[in-house]
Amino acid sequence: MNSRRYQVVCIALILLCLVLVLLPRTGEGRNRTVYEVRPEVTVPAYRTDAARAIDAYENLMQRYMDLNEKTLLTVNTDIRAIAQRLDSIDGALVDLARRFARIEQVLGIPPEKPAPVDPNTPVQAAAPKPVQR
């Protein structure tokens, strides 16, 4: 009877071990996630005064270039507006010259011939001609 009891106990122990081995693999044991954390801590490089001065100069030059770009865009816009205004004035002057030419033709006034220009003389501001009465 002892040997029979010994066999039953051995079989029970083997079944218990199998149950214990298979138990963690079922249920929540399979969904368990393991995270591995590897922190990377870096120390910033030591910067010299010269490196800081160079960075400050580069920053200053970048700001200067941005300011110049904005200023040039504003000047460009102003020049375009001035050019449009001058074109409209030029058109008005051409119309005015045509009207004067027609008036002179109707009144019989001969057109004036411009004086020859000497390229060696400096350009002077045009002085108004005296009015003849």
TIBA-907966 format. One record per atom (N, C-alpha, C): x, y, z; residue in one letter; atom name; residue number from 1. Coordinates in pm, whole numbers. Each point is the difference from the previous one (the first is absolute). Layout:
R, X, Y, Z, A, CA, NUM;
...
END
This chain:
R, 79, -116, 0, M, N, 1;
R, -79, 116, 0, M, CA, 1;
R, 86, 126, 0, M, C, 1;
R, 111, -14, 57, N, N, 2;
R, 94, 110, 5, N, CA, 2;
R, 46, 40, -140, N, C, 2;
R, 25, -99, -81, S, N, 3;
R, 48, 30, -134, S, CA, 3;
R, -111, 65, -85, S, C, 3;
R, -125, -45, 27, R, N, 4;
R, -112, 58, -72, R, CA, 4;
R, -17, 146, 44, R, C, 4;
R, 12, 28, 125, R, N, 5;
R, -13, 136, 51, R, CA, 5;
R, 115, 86, -54, R, C, 5;
R, 117, -56, -10, Y, N, 6;
R, 117, 70, -51, Y, CA, 6;
R, -22, 38, -146, Y, C, 6;
R, -59, -86, -80, Q, N, 7;
R, -27, 27, -140, Q, CA, 7;
R, -106, 110, -16, Q, C, 7;
R, -100, -2, 84, V, N, 8;
R, -106, 101, -7, V, CA, 8;
R, 57, 137, 38, V, C, 8;
R, 85, 3, 102, V, N, 9;
R, 60, 127, 43, V, CA, 9;
R, 92, 53, -111, V, C, 9;
R, 78, -88, -65, C, N, 10;
R, 90, 44, -108, C, CA, 10;
R, -80, 55, -118, C, C, 10;
R, -109, -70, -35, I, N, 11;
R, -83, 46, -111, I, CA, 11;
R, -66, 133, 36, I, C, 11;
R, -44, 16, 124, A, N, 12;
R, -61, 125, 44, A, CA, 12;
R, 103, 113, -4, A, C, 12;
R, 121, -28, 41, L, N, 13;
R, 105, 102, -3, L, CA, 13;
R, 33, 40, -144, L, C, 13;
R, 6, -94, -88, I, N, 14;
R, 30, 30, -140, I, CA, 14;
R, -113, 84, -60, I, C, 14;
R, -125, -36, 30, L, N, 15;
R, -113, 78, -50, L, CA, 15;
R, 0, 141, 58, L, C, 15;
R, 36, 11, 127, L, N, 16;
R, 7, 132, 63, L, CA, 16;
R, 108, 86, -64, L, C, 16;
R, 114, -60, -29, C, N, 17;
R, 109, 75, -67, C, CA, 17;
R, -43, 44, -139, C, C, 17;
R, -68, -87, -73, L, N, 18;
R, -47, 37, -134, L, CA, 18;
R, -101, 114, 6, L, C, 18;
R, -88, -5, 97, V, N, 19;
R, -99, 106, 16, V, CA, 19;
R, 71, 131, 34, V, C, 19;
R, 100, -5, 87, L, N, 20;
R, 73, 122, 37, L, CA, 20;
R, 80, 56, -117, L, C, 20;
R, 54, -85, -84, V, N, 21;
R, 77, 46, -117, V, CA, 21;
R, -93, 60, -104, V, C, 21;
R, -113, -61, -24, L, N, 22;
R, -92, 48, -104, L, CA, 22;
R, -87, 116, 45, L, C, 22;
R, -15, 20, 131, L, N, 23;
R, -87, 104, 53, L, CA, 23;
R, 44, 142, -40, L, C, 23;
R, 127, 40, 10, P, N, 24;
R, 37, 138, -38, P, CA, 24;
R, -17, 29, -148, P, C, 24;
R, -4, -102, -85, R, N, 25;
R, -12, 22, -144, R, CA, 25;
R, -143, 30, -44, R, C, 25;
R, -94, -21, 83, T, N, 26;
R, -139, 25, -37, T, CA, 26;
R, -46, 132, 59, T, C, 26;
R, -104, 58, -57, G, N, 27;
R, -62, 121, 55, G, CA, 27;
R, 85, 124, -23, G, C, 27;
R, 20, 78, 104, E, N, 28;
R, 69, 128, -11, E, CA, 28;
R, 150, -14, -17, E, C, 28;
R, 53, -114, 25, G, N, 29;
R, 143, -20, -10, G, CA, 29;
R, 52, 22, -140, G, C, 29;
R, -78, -29, -102, R, N, 30;
R, 44, 17, -138, R, CA, 30;
R, 0, 146, -43, R, C, 30;
R, -84, 83, 57, N, N, 31;
R, -13, 141, -39, N, CA, 31;
R, 95, 90, 76, N, C, 31;
R, 81, -54, 82, R, N, 32;
R, 91, 81, 80, R, CA, 32;
R, 109, 60, -90, R, C, 32;
R, 21, 131, 8, T, N, 33;
R, 100, 69, -81, T, CA, 33;
R, 115, 42, 89, T, C, 33;
R, 118, -22, -49, V, N, 34;
R, 119, 37, 77, V, CA, 34;
R, 63, 120, -70, V, C, 34;
R, 21, 105, 74, Y, N, 35;
R, 62, 121, -53, Y, CA, 35;
R, 143, 9, 51, Y, C, 35;
R, 88, 34, -91, E, N, 36;
R, 139, 17, 39, E, CA, 36;
R, 34, 148, -17, E, C, 36;
R, 47, 60, 103, V, N, 37;
R, 31, 143, -2, V, CA, 37;
R, 151, 17, 4, V, C, 37;
R, 51, 72, -99, R, N, 38;
R, 143, 30, -5, R, CA, 38;
R, 14, 152, -4, R, C, 38;
R, 12, 63, 112, P, N, 39;
R, 12, 147, 0, P, CA, 39;
R, 134, 43, -59, P, C, 39;
R, -8, 103, -85, E, N, 40;
R, 121, 56, -60, E, CA, 40;
R, 16, 142, 52, E, C, 40;
R, 92, 18, 86, V, N, 41;
R, 25, 130, 59, V, CA, 41;
R, 128, 54, -63, V, C, 41;
R, -13, 117, -64, T, N, 42;
R, 118, 61, -61, T, CA, 42;
R, 30, 132, 69, T, C, 42;
R, 124, 32, 2, V, N, 43;
R, 44, 126, 60, V, CA, 43;
R, 33, 93, -116, V, C, 43;
R, -55, 122, 1, P, N, 44;
R, 30, 90, -110, P, CA, 44;
R, 149, 34, -4, P, C, 44;
R, 47, 21, -122, A, N, 45;
R, 142, 31, -18, A, CA, 45;
R, 32, 136, 59, A, C, 45;
R, 119, 14, 50, Y, N, 46;
R, 45, 127, 57, Y, CA, 46;
R, 25, 97, -114, Y, C, 46;
R, -53, 121, 12, R, N, 47;
R, 15, 100, -105, R, CA, 47;
R, 92, 110, 49, R, C, 47;
R, 89, 39, -86, T, N, 48;
R, 93, 107, 34, T, CA, 48;
R, -66, 135, -26, T, C, 48;
R, 65, 104, 50, D, N, 49;
R, -52, 135, -23, D, CA, 49;
R, 5, 36, -148, D, C, 49;
R, 104, -47, -68, A, N, 50;
R, 11, 28, -144, A, CA, 50;
R, -117, -63, -76, A, C, 50;
R, -37, -123, 35, A, N, 51;
R, -112, -66, -68, A, CA, 51;
R, -130, 75, 26, A, C, 51;
R, -19, 48, 121, R, N, 52;
R, -120, 78, 31, R, CA, 52;
R, 0, 131, -76, R, C, 52;
R, 117, 64, -12, A, N, 53;
R, 9, 126, -74, A, CA, 53;
R, -31, -22, -148, A, C, 53;
R, 51, -110, -55, I, N, 54;
R, -27, -30, -141, I, CA, 54;
R, -149, -25, -21, I, C, 54;
R, -63, -74, 90, D, N, 55;
R, -144, -25, -12, D, CA, 55;
R, -79, 130, 12, D, C, 55;
R, 40, 88, 90, A, N, 56;
R, -69, 128, 15, A, CA, 56;
R, 16, 84, -127, A, C, 56;
R, 120, -2, -60, Y, N, 57;
R, 24, 75, -123, Y, CA, 57;
R, -84, -56, -114, Y, C, 57;
R, -7, -133, -11, E, N, 58;
R, -83, -61, -104, E, CA, 58;
R, -147, 36, 19, E, C, 58;
R, -47, 1, 123, N, N, 59;
R, -138, 38, 28, N, CA, 59;
R, -25, 145, -38, N, C, 59;
R, 95, 86, 34, L, N, 60;
R, -11, 142, -33, L, CA, 60;
R, -3, 21, -151, L, C, 60;
R, 86, -71, -72, M, N, 61;
R, 4, 14, -145, M, CA, 61;
R, -128, -52, -64, M, C, 61;
R, -56, -107, 54, Q, N, 62;
R, -126, -53, -53, Q, CA, 62;
R, -113, 101, 17, Q, C, 62;
R, -4, 62, 117, R, N, 63;
R, -102, 103, 24, R, CA, 63;
R, 20, 119, -94, R, C, 63;
R, 127, 37, -22, Y, N, 64;
R, 32, 112, -89, Y, CA, 64;
R, -45, -32, -143, Y, C, 64;
R, 25, -123, -44, M, N, 65;
R, -40, -39, -136, M, CA, 65;
R, -153, -1, -13, M, C, 65;
R, -69, -46, 102, D, N, 66;
R, -147, 2, -2, D, CA, 66;
R, -52, 143, -8, D, C, 66;
R, 61, 89, 79, L, N, 67;
R, -41, 141, -2, L, CA, 67;
R, 25, 62, -137, L, C, 67;
R, 116, -30, -60, N, N, 68;
R, 29, 53, -133, N, CA, 68;
R, -99, -52, -103, N, C, 68;
R, -35, -127, 11, E, N, 69;
R, -95, -58, -95, E, CA, 69;
R, -136, 69, 10, E, C, 69;
R, -46, 22, 122, K, N, 70;
R, -129, 67, 18, K, CA, 70;
R, 6, 143, -52, K, C, 70;
R, 111, 69, 25, T, N, 71;
R, 15, 138, -46, T, CA, 71;
R, 2, 6, -153, T, C, 71;
R, 73, -93, -62, L, N, 72;
R, 7, -1, -146, L, CA, 72;
R, -136, -31, -62, L, C, 72;
R, -77, -85, 63, L, N, 73;
R, -134, -27, -51, L, CA, 73;
R, -88, 124, 7, L, C, 73;
R, 14, 76, 109, T, N, 74;
R, -76, 124, 14, T, CA, 74;
R, 44, 102, -105, T, C, 74;
R, 131, 13, -19, V, N, 75;
R, 53, 93, -101, V, CA, 75;
R, -47, -41, -139, V, C, 75;
R, 1, -131, -28, N, N, 76;
R, -45, -49, -130, N, CA, 76;
R, -146, 37, -24, N, C, 76;
R, -81, -16, 102, T, N, 77;
R, -142, 36, -12, T, CA, 77;
R, -15, 149, -25, T, C, 77;
R, 79, 82, 72, D, N, 78;
R, -7, 145, -19, D, CA, 78;
R, 46, 40, -140, D, C, 78;
R, 105, -64, -48, I, N, 79;
R, 52, 33, -134, I, CA, 79;
R, -103, -37, -107, I, C, 79;
R, -66, -113, 17, R, N, 80;
R, -104, -37, -97, R, CA, 80;
R, -113, 103, -1, R, C, 80;
R, -40, 45, 117, A, N, 81;
R, -107, 101, 6, A, CA, 81;
R, 45, 129, -66, A, C, 81;
R, 125, 39, 24, I, N, 82;
R, 53, 123, -62, I, CA, 82;
R, 7, -17, -151, I, C, 82;
R, 43, -118, -47, A, N, 83;
R, 10, -24, -144, A, CA, 83;
R, -138, 7, -65, A, C, 83;
R, -100, -54, 64, Q, N, 84;
R, -135, 9, -55, Q, CA, 84;
R, -47, 144, -7, Q, C, 84;
R, 31, 73, 105, R, N, 85;
R, -41, 142, 2, R, CA, 85;
R, 72, 78, -110, R, C, 85;
R, 131, -26, -18, L, N, 86;
R, 75, 68, -106, L, CA, 86;
R, -51, -38, -138, L, C, 86;
R, -40, -126, -18, D, N, 87;
R, -57, -41, -130, D, CA, 87;
R, -130, 75, -27, D, C, 87;
R, -82, 17, 102, S, N, 88;
R, -125, 73, -21, S, CA, 88;
R, 28, 148, -30, S, C, 88;
R, 100, 57, 67, I, N, 89;
R, 37, 141, -28, I, CA, 89;
R, 55, 12, -140, I, C, 89;
R, 82, -99, -43, D, N, 90;
R, 56, 2, -135, D, CA, 90;
R, -112, -5, -104, D, C, 90;
R, -98, -85, 24, G, N, 91;
R, -113, -7, -92, G, CA, 91;
R, -75, 131, -6, G, C, 91;
R, -18, 64, 115, A, N, 92;
R, -70, 129, 2, A, CA, 92;
R, 81, 106, -73, A, C, 92;
R, 132, -4, 14, L, N, 93;
R, 85, 98, -70, L, CA, 93;
R, -4, -21, -151, L, C, 93;
R, -4, -125, -44, V, N, 94;
R, -10, -28, -143, V, CA, 94;
R, -132, 56, -54, V, C, 94;
R, -108, -22, 72, D, N, 95;
R, -130, 54, -43, D, CA, 95;
R, 4, 153, -4, D, C, 95;
R, 63, 59, 102, L, N, 96;
R, 10, 146, 5, L, CA, 96;
R, 83, 54, -117, L, C, 96;
R, 110, -70, -33, A, N, 97;
R, 84, 44, -112, A, CA, 97;
R, -78, -9, -131, A, C, 97;
R, -81, -102, -17, R, N, 98;
R, -81, -11, -122, R, CA, 98;
R, -101, 114, -9, R, C, 98;
R, -59, 32, 113, R, N, 99;
R, -99, 110, 0, R, CA, 99;
R, 67, 133, -35, R, C, 99;
R, 119, 22, 61, F, N, 100;
R, 73, 124, -32, F, CA, 100;
R, 39, 4, -148, F, C, 100;
R, 39, -114, -54, A, N, 101;
R, 39, -3, -142, A, CA, 101;
R, -120, 34, -88, A, C, 101;
R, -118, -50, 33, R, N, 102;
R, -120, 33, -77, R, CA, 102;
R, -36, 148, 14, R, C, 102;
R, 13, 50, 123, I, N, 103;
R, -32, 142, 22, I, CA, 103;
R, 98, 88, -78, I, C, 103;
R, 131, -35, 4, E, N, 104;
R, 100, 79, -74, E, CA, 104;
R, -26, -8, -150, E, C, 104;
R, -42, -116, -46, Q, N, 105;
R, -28, -16, -143, Q, CA, 105;
R, -119, 86, -41, Q, C, 105;
R, -104, 0, 82, V, N, 106;
R, -119, 80, -32, V, CA, 106;
R, 34, 149, 4, V, C, 106;
R, 82, 42, 97, L, N, 107;
R, 35, 142, 12, L, CA, 107;
R, 110, 41, -95, L, C, 107;
R, 65, -97, -64, G, N, 108;
R, 105, 32, -96, G, CA, 108;
R, 133, 31, 66, G, C, 108;
R, 25, -49, 118, I, N, 109;
R, 128, 22, 70, I, CA, 109;
R, 95, -111, -42, I, C, 109;
R, 118, 39, -49, P, N, 110;
R, 94, -105, -40, P, CA, 110;
R, 59, -69, 125, P, C, 110;
R, 23, -133, -6, P, N, 111;
R, 56, -70, 117, P, CA, 111;
R, 146, 39, 23, P, C, 111;
R, 39, 5, 126, E, N, 112;
R, 139, 36, 35, E, CA, 112;
R, 90, -119, -24, E, C, 112;
R, 120, 30, -49, K, N, 113;
R, 99, -105, -16, K, CA, 113;
R, 89, 1, 123, K, C, 113;
R, 27, -117, 58, P, N, 114;
R, 86, -1, 119, P, CA, 114;
R, 142, 37, -36, P, C, 114;
R, 70, 64, 94, A, N, 115;
R, 138, 40, -20, A, CA, 115;
R, 88, -124, 3, A, C, 115;
R, 109, 0, -79, P, N, 116;
R, 89, -116, 3, P, CA, 116;
R, 66, -14, 138, P, C, 116;
R, 18, -124, 38, V, N, 117;
R, 57, -26, 132, V, CA, 117;
R, 146, -39, -16, V, C, 117;
R, 88, 69, 77, D, N, 118;
R, 142, -33, -1, D, CA, 118;
R, 26, -106, 106, D, C, 118;
R, 54, -119, -36, P, N, 119;
R, 19, -106, 99, P, CA, 119;
R, 105, 33, 105, P, C, 119;
R, 85, 100, -24, N, N, 120;
R, 105, 35, 96, N, CA, 120;
R, -47, 94, 111, N, C, 120;
R, -116, 61, -17, T, N, 121;
R, -50, 91, 102, T, CA, 121;
R, -79, -78, 104, T, C, 121;
R, 14, 40, 127, P, N, 122;
R, -76, -70, 104, P, CA, 122;
R, -150, 31, -12, P, C, 122;
R, -79, -91, 44, V, N, 123;
R, -145, 17, -6, V, CA, 123;
R, -42, 97, 109, V, C, 123;
R, -75, 102, -40, Q, N, 124;
R, -48, 99, 96, Q, CA, 124;
R, -152, -11, 8, Q, C, 124;
R, -51, 44, 111, A, N, 125;
R, -144, -1, 18, A, CA, 125;
R, -62, 95, -101, A, C, 125;
R, -109, -42, -57, A, N, 126;
R, -67, 83, -100, A, CA, 126;
R, -61, 121, 69, A, C, 126;
R, 43, 115, -45, A, N, 127;
R, -53, 123, 55, A, CA, 127;
R, -125, 38, -80, A, C, 127;
R, -100, 56, 67, P, N, 128;
R, -119, 40, -74, P, CA, 128;
R, 32, 114, -98, P, C, 128;
R, -61, -6, -118, K, N, 129;
R, 21, 103, -99, K, CA, 129;
R, -87, 122, 34, K, C, 129;
R, 51, 117, -28, P, N, 130;
R, -81, 119, 29, P, CA, 130;
R, -121, 5, -94, P, C, 130;
R, -107, 48, 52, V, N, 131;
R, -123, 7, -75, V, CA, 131;
R, 1, 131, -82, V, C, 131;
R, -24, -11, -131, Q, N, 132;
R, -8, 118, -87, Q, CA, 132;
R, -144, 43, -11, Q, C, 132;
R, -21, 132, 16, R, N, 133;
R, -136, 51, -8, R, CA, 133;
R, -15, 99, -108, R, C, 133;
END
